[in-house]
Amino acid sequence: MSPDDVLLRAVLAEPEADAPRLAFADHLLTSSRPADQARAEFIRVQVELARLSADDPRWPRLVGRERELLDRHRVAWEKPLRDRFRPSLASPGRWLRSHLFGSGGLWGFRRGFVEHIHAPAPSFRAEDAAILGHTPVRRVVLAHASEHVAALAADSRLDALASLHLVGDMELDEELNLLAAGARAAGMRVLEFRLPRLWPDAQELFELLRSGDRDDRPREPEVFPAWAAAGPDGRRRLHDLARSQQLALLAVEPAHEGALLALNEWVYLGDALTAAGAWAVAKGHQDLEDEGGLHRRLVLLRSNGDGLRASPYFHRESG
């Protein structure tokens, strides 16, 4: 086993730890390849960014360097992973599509490694899933998932994710009902919640919260459903998000949608989903608002999840 493989295994074994990633960066510094030298710096920059407080003055400089390194080397860093599921000439149609348009979904880097994937469910199963043992993927968003829940539930590689989001095929609520039926057929319980949607709806709220107690604030936060629906803990978390510089970075890259969705749920449910062992959260392709400005979320559980029923956002059990 090569040193690269040994160090990568350490990263995969402790995906939330910084030390294995920094050890990987130290090893890359011994390489003569410019892309490896740049990757070592990139890992260190992203690890430092993840540690910074919301008001740290070093943030703009580090983000600028992060963007510069990504723009210059992203293709080279992604290529070894994407090559792992490149179709062979035995499948000429798929090979040609891959050659012309590339393979795999949208990927996002965090702390130096691909951690976020945004892809259609069918192509994820055929392509991106092959990288799950080669990079510490933490969040996945799968579109067109309505008819693929059973197959995804049978894939044990998804069990170690920090969050999995499934998106229905169409705007209609019926698509969520189809997704819920697939989850029940796979032996899961389906709890329905009604939550505000933060992105992009709450950008004005975040700007208002960042303005503090200025006398010239044009509006009060109570007029925003995202604030009005939140209890004291949720409002504290909204204040934390409003001050977060990292939030602005997540919002500009579609691959990070899973992180944004997880933050949305964290505001209103705290750590309840993790404590309940939620397998995935599902939403419609376009969130349809009810009369209170709230949107449907289906929480798919392999456990009973009874503690989630105490949430003020719990609506009903589906099925």
Protein Blocks (a to p, Z undefined) as FASTA:
>chain_A
ZZklmmmmmmmmmmmbmklmmmmmmmmmmpmbfklmmmmmmmmmmmmmmmpcfklcklmm
mmmmmmmmmmmmmmmmmmmmmmmmgccfklmmlmmmmmmnogadddddeehiafbdcddf
klmmmmmmmmmmmcccfbdcdehklmmmmmmmmmmklmmpmbdcdddfblbfklmmmmmm
mmmmnopacdddddddfblklmmmmmmmmnomafklfbdfklpmklmmpcfklmmmmmmm
mmpmklmmmmmpmklmmmmmmmmmmmmnommlmmnopabdcddfbdcddfkopacddddd
fblolmmmmpmkbfbdcZZ
